[in-house]
Amino acid sequence: MQLQRASHVRRLRRRLDLADREGPIRRRLSRRRADERQREALENLVRGRKGGPWGIFINTYELLDVLPAPFAIDASGEESSFKIGDYAELRMESIRNPVTGNEVRASVVLPTGLVFNEGWCAASTVFRVEGKVAYDHSGKQAEYAPFSYASS
């Protein structure tokens, strides 16, 4: 199982053009460092204009604002996390058997896809969103899967 998970992390790194890096994937982008073209590309992404999960779900909510913020991503399988300024944070860990405390591995297979075809389950230790729309989904199920975006 460890080998399978490692190969998926390698594929994710390749898709993010970070294959030459060792260790967790960490990227930061802040208002000071992002140029107008980068900010526009990120806004097109989160508004669903480039497909991906946002392209599917954008019709289920109204996106109030796209605010510039520093972000950090650590793509480490079940131990993945992200933080977007003070607006959103997710930290995951392995699912644990509540009786024995042993790690439990679970996967999700969607043969025709939705936002992925094959993904893995984890538990969120922290999952919160702040701002005009705020919620806390900490201590609940989380999922992760390889992904890629292509220009349309």
FENBELWO-V137424 format. One line per field, one symbol per residue. psi: psi as a letter, one per 40 degrees, with the letter a starting at -180 (. if undefined). Layout:
# FENBELWO-V137424
psi: ???
This chain:
# FENBELWO-V137424
psi: dddddddddddddddeffdeiiaihhhhhidddhiddddddddddeeeeeaaddddedeeihhdihhhiiihhggfbefiiihgbedihhhiiihiheddeiihhiihhgdeiceidhiiiaihdhgihiadhiihfieaiiiiiiiiiii.
